[in-house]
Amino acid sequence: MFSFLKPDPVKKLRKSYDLILEQAMQAQRKGDIKTYSLLTAESEQIWAKIAALEAAK
């Protein structure tokens, strides 16, 4: 009934995912490939969580 009051975990994860991808892009542009690869791996883990939550709906 009051589902609009519950925070959406997917929305929060997507925001985090977008932020990390932005940081990864900036690291890649600066030539810091190690940081880029670490951030990309972290974003892939977040994407897996997003996919799992969306599949559970």
PDB file of N, CA, C, O and CB in Angstrom:
ATOM      1  N   MET A   1       0.809  -1.185   0.000  1.00  0.00           N
ATOM      2  CA  MET A   1       0.000   0.000   0.000  1.00  0.00           C
ATOM      3  C   MET A   1       0.860   1.260   0.000  1.00  0.00           C
ATOM      4  O   MET A   1       0.605   2.195  -0.759  1.00  0.00           O
ATOM      5  CB  MET A   1      -0.924  -0.008   1.188  1.00  0.00           C
ATOM      6  N   PHE A   2       1.867   1.277   0.846  1.00  0.00           N
ATOM      7  CA  PHE A   2       2.740   2.440   0.912  1.00  0.00           C
ATOM      8  C   PHE A   2       4.113   2.116   0.333  1.00  0.00           C
ATOM      9  O   PHE A   2       5.138   2.466   0.918  1.00  0.00           O
ATOM     10  CB  PHE A   2       2.874   2.929   2.358  1.00  0.00           C
ATOM     11  N   SER A   3       4.128   1.462  -0.792  1.00  0.00           N
ATOM     12  CA  SER A   3       5.398   1.079  -1.397  1.00  0.00           C
ATOM     13  C   SER A   3       6.192   2.290  -1.883  1.00  0.00           C
ATOM     14  O   SER A   3       7.409   2.204  -2.046  1.00  0.00           O
ATOM     15  CB  SER A   3       5.155   0.126  -2.551  1.00  0.00           C
ATOM     16  N   PHE A   4       5.523   3.403  -2.113  1.00  0.00           N
ATOM     17  CA  PHE A   4       6.241   4.588  -2.567  1.00  0.00           C
ATOM     18  C   PHE A   4       7.101   5.192  -1.459  1.00  0.00           C
ATOM     19  O   PHE A   4       7.970   6.019  -1.733  1.00  0.00           O
ATOM     20  CB  PHE A   4       5.260   5.626  -3.082  1.00  0.00           C
ATOM     21  N   LEU A   5       6.868   4.789  -0.221  1.00  0.00           N
ATOM     22  CA  LEU A   5       7.675   5.292   0.889  1.00  0.00           C
ATOM     23  C   LEU A   5       8.965   4.497   1.077  1.00  0.00           C
ATOM     24  O   LEU A   5       9.892   4.968   1.736  1.00  0.00           O
ATOM     25  CB  LEU A   5       6.866   5.261   2.169  1.00  0.00           C
ATOM     26  N   LYS A   6       9.028   3.309   0.509  1.00  0.00           N
ATOM     27  CA  LYS A   6      10.219   2.479   0.635  1.00  0.00           C
ATOM     28  C   LYS A   6      11.280   2.955  -0.359  1.00  0.00           C
ATOM     29  O   LYS A   6      10.968   3.248  -1.512  1.00  0.00           O
ATOM     30  CB  LYS A   6       9.877   0.984   0.400  1.00  0.00           C
ATOM     31  N   PRO A   7      12.523   3.028   0.087  1.00  0.00           N
ATOM     32  CA  PRO A   7      13.576   3.408  -0.853  1.00  0.00           C
ATOM     33  C   PRO A   7      13.819   2.275  -1.857  1.00  0.00           C
ATOM     34  O   PRO A   7      13.747   1.096  -1.512  1.00  0.00           O
ATOM     35  CB  PRO A   7      14.886   3.754  -0.096  1.00  0.00           C
ATOM     36  N   ASP A   8      14.104   2.652  -3.081  1.00  0.00           N
ATOM     37  CA  ASP A   8      14.345   1.683  -4.140  1.00  0.00           C
ATOM     38  C   ASP A   8      15.834   1.329  -4.161  1.00  0.00           C
ATOM     39  O   ASP A   8      16.654   2.184  -4.495  1.00  0.00           O
ATOM     40  CB  ASP A   8      13.883   2.239  -5.521  1.00  0.00           C
ATOM     41  N   PRO A   9      16.201   0.100  -3.815  1.00  0.00           N
ATOM     42  CA  PRO A   9      17.624  -0.259  -3.791  1.00  0.00           C
ATOM     43  C   PRO A   9      18.256  -0.237  -5.180  1.00  0.00           C
ATOM     44  O   PRO A   9      19.449   0.037  -5.310  1.00  0.00           O
ATOM     45  CB  PRO A   9      17.799  -1.635  -3.176  1.00  0.00           C
ATOM     46  N   VAL A  10      17.475  -0.521  -6.212  1.00  0.00           N
ATOM     47  CA  VAL A  10      18.017  -0.517  -7.572  1.00  0.00           C
ATOM     48  C   VAL A  10      18.420   0.903  -7.971  1.00  0.00           C
ATOM     49  O   VAL A  10      19.452   1.102  -8.612  1.00  0.00           O
ATOM     50  CB  VAL A  10      16.982  -1.088  -8.576  1.00  0.00           C
ATOM     51  N   LYS A  11      17.620   1.871  -7.597  1.00  0.00           N
ATOM     52  CA  LYS A  11      17.922   3.262  -7.927  1.00  0.00           C
ATOM     53  C   LYS A  11      19.229   3.700  -7.264  1.00  0.00           C
ATOM     54  O   LYS A  11      20.052   4.378  -7.879  1.00  0.00           O
ATOM     55  CB  LYS A  11      16.766   4.183  -7.490  1.00  0.00           C
ATOM     56  N   LYS A  12      19.405   3.308  -6.021  1.00  0.00           N
ATOM     57  CA  LYS A  12      20.625   3.658  -5.293  1.00  0.00           C
ATOM     58  C   LYS A  12      21.843   2.981  -5.926  1.00  0.00           C
ATOM     59  O   LYS A  12      22.899   3.599  -6.062  1.00  0.00           O
ATOM     60  CB  LYS A  12      20.502   3.256  -3.807  1.00  0.00           C
ATOM     61  N   LEU A  13      21.693   1.711  -6.313  1.00  0.00           N
ATOM     62  CA  LEU A  13      22.797   0.992  -6.944  1.00  0.00           C
ATOM     63  C   LEU A  13      23.134   1.575  -8.315  1.00  0.00           C
ATOM     64  O   LEU A  13      24.307   1.671  -8.675  1.00  0.00           O
ATOM     65  CB  LEU A  13      22.453  -0.491  -7.077  1.00  0.00           C
ATOM     66  N   ARG A  14      22.124   1.962  -9.074  1.00  0.00           N
ATOM     67  CA  ARG A  14      22.371   2.565 -10.393  1.00  0.00           C
ATOM     68  C   ARG A  14      23.134   3.885 -10.259  1.00  0.00           C
ATOM     69  O   ARG A  14      24.016   4.184 -11.063  1.00  0.00           O
ATOM     70  CB  ARG A  14      21.037   2.799 -11.138  1.00  0.00           C
ATOM     71  N   LYS A  15      22.792   4.659  -9.250  1.00  0.00           N
ATOM     72  CA  LYS A  15      23.491   5.923  -9.024  1.00  0.00           C
ATOM     73  C   LYS A  15      24.957   5.653  -8.691  1.00  0.00           C
ATOM     74  O   LYS A  15      25.852   6.329  -9.199  1.00  0.00           O
ATOM     75  CB  LYS A  15      22.814   6.731  -7.886  1.00  0.00           C
ATOM     76  N   SER A  16      25.191   4.673  -7.844  1.00  0.00           N
ATOM     77  CA  SER A  16      26.550   4.290  -7.487  1.00  0.00           C
ATOM     78  C   SER A  16      27.298   3.757  -8.703  1.00  0.00           C
ATOM     79  O   SER A  16      28.469   4.074  -8.909  1.00  0.00           O
ATOM     80  CB  SER A  16      26.535   3.243  -6.371  1.00  0.00           C
ATOM     81  N   TYR A  17      26.620   2.950  -9.501  1.00  0.00           N
ATOM     82  CA  TYR A  17      27.204   2.377 -10.716  1.00  0.00           C
ATOM     83  C   TYR A  17      27.634   3.487 -11.677  1.00  0.00           C
ATOM     84  O   TYR A  17      28.746   3.462 -12.203  1.00  0.00           O
ATOM     85  CB  TYR A  17      26.196   1.430 -11.408  1.00  0.00           C
ATOM     86  N   ASP A  18      26.759   4.446 -11.900  1.00  0.00           N
ATOM     87  CA  ASP A  18      27.075   5.550 -12.806  1.00  0.00           C
ATOM     88  C   ASP A  18      28.249   6.376 -12.291  1.00  0.00           C
ATOM     89  O   ASP A  18      29.106   6.793 -13.070  1.00  0.00           O
ATOM     90  CB  ASP A  18      25.852   6.446 -12.996  1.00  0.00           C
ATOM     91  N   LEU A  19      28.287   6.611 -10.996  1.00  0.00           N
ATOM     92  CA  LEU A  19      29.369   7.388 -10.405  1.00  0.00           C
ATOM     93  C   LEU A  19      30.713   6.677 -10.572  1.00  0.00           C
ATOM     94  O   LEU A  19      31.712   7.307 -10.920  1.00  0.00           O
ATOM     95  CB  LEU A  19      29.088   7.646  -8.923  1.00  0.00           C
ATOM     96  N   ILE A  20      30.736   5.390 -10.329  1.00  0.00           N
ATOM     97  CA  ILE A  20      31.982   4.630 -10.445  1.00  0.00           C
ATOM     98  C   ILE A  20      32.442   4.568 -11.898  1.00  0.00           C
ATOM     99  O   ILE A  20      33.639   4.672 -12.169  1.00  0.00           O
ATOM    100  CB  ILE A  20      31.802   3.209  -9.885  1.00  0.00           C
ATOM    101  N   LEU A  21      31.511   4.401 -12.835  1.00  0.00           N
ATOM    102  CA  LEU A  21      31.893   4.401 -14.249  1.00  0.00           C
ATOM    103  C   LEU A  21      32.464   5.752 -14.669  1.00  0.00           C
ATOM    104  O   LEU A  21      33.398   5.813 -15.468  1.00  0.00           O
ATOM    105  CB  LEU A  21      30.689   4.048 -15.127  1.00  0.00           C
ATOM    106  N   GLU A  22      31.908   6.821 -14.137  1.00  0.00           N
ATOM    107  CA  GLU A  22      32.428   8.161 -14.436  1.00  0.00           C
ATOM    108  C   GLU A  22      33.857   8.303 -13.909  1.00  0.00           C
ATOM    109  O   GLU A  22      34.727   8.840 -14.596  1.00  0.00           O
ATOM    110  CB  GLU A  22      31.515   9.254 -13.819  1.00  0.00           C
ATOM    111  N   GLN A  23      34.093   7.822 -12.691  1.00  0.00           N
ATOM    112  CA  GLN A  23      35.438   7.874 -12.117  1.00  0.00           C
ATOM    113  C   GLN A  23      36.404   7.021 -12.933  1.00  0.00           C
ATOM    114  O   GLN A  23      37.556   7.406 -13.135  1.00  0.00           O
ATOM    115  CB  GLN A  23      35.419   7.401 -10.652  1.00  0.00           C
ATOM    116  N   ALA A  24      35.941   5.870 -13.400  1.00  0.00           N
ATOM    117  CA  ALA A  24      36.781   4.991 -14.211  1.00  0.00           C
ATOM    118  C   ALA A  24      37.146   5.672 -15.528  1.00  0.00           C
ATOM    119  O   ALA A  24      38.288   5.584 -15.979  1.00  0.00           O
ATOM    120  CB  ALA A  24      36.064   3.652 -14.480  1.00  0.00           C
ATOM    121  N   MET A  25      36.191   6.339 -16.135  1.00  0.00           N
ATOM    122  CA  MET A  25      36.454   7.035 -17.388  1.00  0.00           C
ATOM    123  C   MET A  25      37.502   8.131 -17.186  1.00  0.00           C
ATOM    124  O   MET A  25      38.403   8.295 -18.008  1.00  0.00           O
ATOM    125  CB  MET A  25      35.154   7.634 -17.953  1.00  0.00           C
ATOM    126  N   GLN A  26      37.378   8.876 -16.089  1.00  0.00           N
ATOM    127  CA  GLN A  26      38.348   9.933 -15.808  1.00  0.00           C
ATOM    128  C   GLN A  26      39.743   9.352 -15.568  1.00  0.00           C
ATOM    129  O   GLN A  26      40.741   9.922 -16.011  1.00  0.00           O
ATOM    130  CB  GLN A  26      37.903  10.754 -14.590  1.00  0.00           C
ATOM    131  N   ALA A  27      39.809   8.225 -14.871  1.00  0.00           N
ATOM    132  CA  ALA A  27      41.098   7.577 -14.626  1.00  0.00           C
ATOM    133  C   ALA A  27      41.719   7.110 -15.941  1.00  0.00           C
ATOM    134  O   ALA A  27      42.928   7.234 -16.139  1.00  0.00           O
ATOM    135  CB  ALA A  27      40.933   6.385 -13.659  1.00  0.00           C
ATOM    136  N   GLN A  28      40.898   6.578 -16.830  1.00  0.00           N
ATOM    137  CA  GLN A  28      41.397   6.111 -18.124  1.00  0.00           C
ATOM    138  C   GLN A  28      41.928   7.287 -18.945  1.00  0.00           C
ATOM    139  O   GLN A  28      42.961   7.168 -19.603  1.00  0.00           O
ATOM    140  CB  GLN A  28      40.284   5.373 -18.900  1.00  0.00           C
ATOM    141  N   ARG A  29      41.240   8.394 -18.908  1.00  0.00           N
ATOM    142  CA  ARG A  29      41.683   9.574 -19.657  1.00  0.00           C
ATOM    143  C   ARG A  29      43.006  10.114 -19.136  1.00  0.00           C
ATOM    144  O   ARG A  29      43.810  10.656 -19.893  1.00  0.00           O
ATOM    145  CB  ARG A  29      40.626  10.664 -19.595  1.00  0.00           C
ATOM    146  N   LYS A  30      43.222   9.959 -17.831  1.00  0.00           N
ATOM    147  CA  LYS A  30      44.477  10.426 -17.239  1.00  0.00           C
ATOM    148  C   LYS A  30      45.616   9.432 -17.457  1.00  0.00           C
ATOM    149  O   LYS A  30      46.773   9.739 -17.171  1.00  0.00           O
ATOM    150  CB  LYS A  30      44.291  10.676 -15.749  1.00  0.00           C
ATOM    151  N   GLY A  31      45.291   8.248 -17.962  1.00  0.00           N
ATOM    152  CA  GLY A  31      46.315   7.247 -18.223  1.00  0.00           C
ATOM    153  C   GLY A  31      46.553   6.304 -17.062  1.00  0.00           C
ATOM    154  O   GLY A  31      47.508   5.528 -17.088  1.00  0.00           O
ATOM    155  N   ASP A  32      45.717   6.351 -16.053  1.00  0.00           N
ATOM    156  CA  ASP A  32      45.851   5.480 -14.880  1.00  0.00           C
ATOM    157  C   ASP A  32      45.028   4.209 -15.115  1.00  0.00           C
ATOM    158  O   ASP A  32      43.892   4.086 -14.655  1.00  0.00           O
ATOM    159  CB  ASP A  32      45.384   6.217 -13.569  1.00  0.00           C
ATOM    160  N   ILE A  33      45.628   3.281 -15.835  1.00  0.00           N
ATOM    161  CA  ILE A  33      44.909   2.077 -16.258  1.00  0.00           C
ATOM    162  C   ILE A  33      44.626   1.147 -15.075  1.00  0.00           C
ATOM    163  O   ILE A  33      43.610   0.452 -15.064  1.00  0.00           O
ATOM    164  CB  ILE A  33      45.712   1.330 -17.329  1.00  0.00           C
ATOM    165  N   LYS A  34      45.509   1.132 -14.090  1.00  0.00           N
ATOM    166  CA  LYS A  34      45.288   0.265 -12.928  1.00  0.00           C
ATOM    167  C   LYS A  34      44.015   0.685 -12.180  1.00  0.00           C
ATOM    168  O   LYS A  34      43.175  -0.156 -11.861  1.00  0.00           O
ATOM    169  CB  LYS A  34      46.512   0.311 -11.976  1.00  0.00           C
ATOM    170  N   THR A  35      43.880   1.964 -11.908  1.00  0.00           N
ATOM    171  CA  THR A  35      42.678   2.460 -11.233  1.00  0.00           C
ATOM    172  C   THR A  35      41.451   2.233 -12.093  1.00  0.00           C
ATOM    173  O   THR A  35      40.387   1.876 -11.588  1.00  0.00           O
ATOM    174  CB  THR A  35      42.818   3.950 -10.898  1.00  0.00           C
ATOM    175  N   TYR A  36      41.602   2.441 -13.398  1.00  0.00           N
ATOM    176  CA  TYR A  36      40.498   2.209 -14.329  1.00  0.00           C
ATOM    177  C   TYR A  36      40.008   0.769 -14.241  1.00  0.00           C
ATOM    178  O   TYR A  36      38.804   0.524 -14.177  1.00  0.00           O
ATOM    179  CB  TYR A  36      40.929   2.533 -15.765  1.00  0.00           C
ATOM    180  N   SER A  37      40.934  -0.179 -14.237  1.00  0.00           N
ATOM    181  CA  SER A  37      40.533  -1.587 -14.199  1.00  0.00           C
ATOM    182  C   SER A  37      39.899  -1.953 -12.857  1.00  0.00           C
ATOM    183  O   SER A  37      38.960  -2.749 -12.822  1.00  0.00           O
ATOM    184  CB  SER A  37      41.740  -2.490 -14.469  1.00  0.00           C
ATOM    185  N   LEU A  38      40.390  -1.393 -11.761  1.00  0.00           N
ATOM    186  CA  LEU A  38      39.799  -1.658 -10.447  1.00  0.00           C
ATOM    187  C   LEU A  38      38.380  -1.103 -10.361  1.00  0.00           C
ATOM    188  O   LEU A  38      37.475  -1.766  -9.855  1.00  0.00           O
ATOM    189  CB  LEU A  38      40.669  -1.052  -9.336  1.00  0.00           C
ATOM    190  N   LEU A  39      38.195   0.107 -10.854  1.00  0.00           N
ATOM    191  CA  LEU A  39      36.868   0.718 -10.815  1.00  0.00           C
ATOM    192  C   LEU A  39      35.895  -0.001 -11.746  1.00  0.00           C
ATOM    193  O   LEU A  39      34.716  -0.145 -11.426  1.00  0.00           O
ATOM    194  CB  LEU A  39      36.955   2.197 -11.193  1.00  0.00           C
ATOM    195  N   THR A  40      36.384  -0.447 -12.883  1.00  0.00           N
ATOM    196  CA  THR A  40      35.534  -1.185 -13.811  1.00  0.00           C
ATOM    197  C   THR A  40      35.099  -2.513 -13.201  1.00  0.00           C
ATOM    198  O   THR A  40      33.945  -2.915 -13.347  1.00  0.00           O
ATOM    199  CB  THR A  40      36.267  -1.423 -15.139  1.00  0.00           C
ATOM    200  N   ALA A  41      36.008  -3.187 -12.525  1.00  0.00           N
ATOM    201  CA  ALA A  41      35.660  -4.451 -11.865  1.00  0.00           C
ATOM    202  C   ALA A  41      34.620  -4.213 -10.771  1.00  0.00           C
ATOM    203  O   ALA A  41      33.693  -5.007 -10.607  1.00  0.00           O
ATOM    204  CB  ALA A  41      36.922  -5.118 -11.267  1.00  0.00           C
ATOM    205  N   GLU A  42      34.775  -3.129 -10.032  1.00  0.00           N
ATOM    206  CA  GLU A  42      33.806  -2.798  -8.984  1.00  0.00           C
ATOM    207  C   GLU A  42      32.433  -2.489  -9.585  1.00  0.00           C
ATOM    208  O   GLU A  42      31.402  -2.879  -9.037  1.00  0.00           O
ATOM    209  CB  GLU A  42      34.303  -1.599  -8.152  1.00  0.00           C
ATOM    210  N   SER A  43      32.434  -1.790 -10.709  1.00  0.00           N
ATOM    211  CA  SER A  43      31.160  -1.461 -11.355  1.00  0.00           C
ATOM    212  C   SER A  43      30.479  -2.711 -11.898  1.00  0.00           C
ATOM    213  O   SER A  43      29.250  -2.785 -11.905  1.00  0.00           O
ATOM    214  CB  SER A  43      31.380  -0.451 -12.487  1.00  0.00           C
ATOM    215  N   GLU A  44      31.249  -3.688 -12.350  1.00  0.00           N
ATOM    216  CA  GLU A  44      30.666  -4.946 -12.827  1.00  0.00           C
ATOM    217  C   GLU A  44      29.994  -5.707 -11.688  1.00  0.00           C
ATOM    218  O   GLU A  44      28.956  -6.337 -11.891  1.00  0.00           O
ATOM    219  CB  GLU A  44      31.744  -5.823 -13.480  1.00  0.00           C
ATOM    220  N   GLN A  45      30.575  -5.652 -10.500  1.00  0.00           N
ATOM    221  CA  GLN A  45      29.956  -6.294  -9.339  1.00  0.00           C
ATOM    222  C   GLN A  45      28.637  -5.612  -8.990  1.00  0.00           C
ATOM    223  O   GLN A  45      27.655  -6.278  -8.664  1.00  0.00           O
ATOM    224  CB  GLN A  45      30.910  -6.260  -8.128  1.00  0.00           C
ATOM    225  N   ILE A  46      28.617  -4.302  -9.060  1.00  0.00           N
ATOM    226  CA  ILE A  46      27.381  -3.566  -8.776  1.00  0.00           C
ATOM    227  C   ILE A  46      26.333  -3.892  -9.826  1.00  0.00           C
ATOM    228  O   ILE A  46      25.156  -4.047  -9.501  1.00  0.00           O
ATOM    229  CB  ILE A  46      27.642  -2.042  -8.731  1.00  0.00           C
ATOM    230  N   TRP A  47      26.750  -3.997 -11.091  1.00  0.00           N
ATOM    231  CA  TRP A  47      25.799  -4.323 -12.151  1.00  0.00           C
ATOM    232  C   TRP A  47      25.195  -5.710 -11.936  1.00  0.00           C
ATOM    233  O   TRP A  47      24.015  -5.924 -12.214  1.00  0.00           O
ATOM    234  CB  TRP A  47      26.484  -4.251 -13.524  1.00  0.00           C
ATOM    235  N   ALA A  48      25.995  -6.644 -11.445  1.00  0.00           N
ATOM    236  CA  ALA A  48      25.480  -7.987 -11.157  1.00  0.00           C
ATOM    237  C   ALA A  48      24.412  -7.922 -10.065  1.00  0.00           C
ATOM    238  O   ALA A  48      23.408  -8.631 -10.137  1.00  0.00           O
ATOM    239  CB  ALA A  48      26.631  -8.933 -10.729  1.00  0.00           C
ATOM    240  N   LYS A  49      24.622  -7.082  -9.061  1.00  0.00           N
ATOM    241  CA  LYS A  49      23.623  -6.908  -8.000  1.00  0.00           C
ATOM    242  C   LYS A  49      22.340  -6.301  -8.565  1.00  0.00           C
ATOM    243  O   LYS A  49      21.237  -6.711  -8.203  1.00  0.00           O
ATOM    244  CB  LYS A  49      24.181  -6.016  -6.867  1.00  0.00           C
ATOM    245  N   ILE A  50      22.494  -5.324  -9.451  1.00  0.00           N
ATOM    246  CA  ILE A  50      21.326  -4.690 -10.072  1.00  0.00           C
ATOM    247  C   ILE A  50      20.541  -5.718 -10.875  1.00  0.00           C
ATOM    248  O   ILE A  50      19.315  -5.782 -10.781  1.00  0.00           O
ATOM    249  CB  ILE A  50      21.756  -3.511 -10.980  1.00  0.00           C
ATOM    250  N   ALA A  51      21.240  -6.515 -11.657  1.00  0.00           N
ATOM    251  CA  ALA A  51      20.577  -7.528 -12.479  1.00  0.00           C
ATOM    252  C   ALA A  51      19.849  -8.546 -11.611  1.00  0.00           C
ATOM    253  O   ALA A  51      18.747  -8.979 -11.949  1.00  0.00           O
ATOM    254  CB  ALA A  51      21.594  -8.238 -13.377  1.00  0.00           C
ATOM    255  N   ALA A  52      20.463  -8.927 -10.494  1.00  0.00           N
ATOM    256  CA  ALA A  52      19.829  -9.894  -9.596  1.00  0.00           C
ATOM    257  C   ALA A  52      18.564  -9.311  -8.968  1.00  0.00           C
ATOM    258  O   ALA A  52      17.554 -10.005  -8.853  1.00  0.00           O
ATOM    259  CB  ALA A  52      20.812 -10.330  -8.497  1.00  0.00           C
ATOM    260  N   LEU A  53      18.611  -8.054  -8.566  1.00  0.00           N
ATOM    261  CA  LEU A  53      17.436  -7.416  -7.967  1.00  0.00           C
ATOM    262  C   LEU A  53      16.308  -7.246  -8.984  1.00  0.00           C
ATOM    263  O   LEU A  53      15.136  -7.427  -8.655  1.00  0.00           O
ATOM    264  CB  LEU A  53      17.816  -6.056  -7.380  1.00  0.00           C
ATOM    265  N   GLU A  54      16.668  -6.899 -10.215  1.00  0.00           N
ATOM    266  CA  GLU A  54      15.640  -6.734 -11.241  1.00  0.00           C
ATOM    267  C   GLU A  54      15.032  -8.073 -11.644  1.00  0.00           C
ATOM    268  O   GLU A  54      13.851  -8.144 -11.986  1.00  0.00           O
ATOM    269  CB  GLU A  54      16.226  -6.039 -12.467  1.00  0.00           C
ATOM    270  N   ALA A  55      15.833  -9.130 -11.605  1.00  0.00           N
ATOM    271  CA  ALA A  55      15.318 -10.458 -11.940  1.00  0.00           C
ATOM    272  C   ALA A  55      14.381 -10.970 -10.850  1.00  0.00           C
ATOM    273  O   ALA A  55      13.472 -11.755 -11.121  1.00  0.00           O
ATOM    274  CB  ALA A  55      16.476 -11.447 -12.148  1.00  0.00           C
ATOM    275  N   ALA A  56      14.605 -10.523  -9.620  1.00  0.00           N
ATOM    276  CA  ALA A  56      13.783 -10.974  -8.496  1.00  0.00           C
ATOM    277  C   ALA A  56      12.415 -10.299  -8.476  1.00  0.00           C
ATOM    278  O   ALA A  56      11.506 -10.761  -7.786  1.00  0.00           O
ATOM    279  CB  ALA A  56      14.502 -10.708  -7.186  1.00  0.00           C
ATOM    280  N   LYS A  57      12.263  -9.221  -9.221  1.00  0.00           N
ATOM    281  CA  LYS A  57      10.983  -8.492  -9.214  1.00  0.00           C
ATOM    282  C   LYS A  57       9.911  -9.254  -9.923  1.00  0.00           C
ATOM    283  O   LYS A  57       8.776  -8.787 -10.010  1.00  0.00           O
ATOM    284  CB  LYS A  57      11.133  -7.133  -9.850  1.00  0.00           C
TER     285      LYS A  57
END
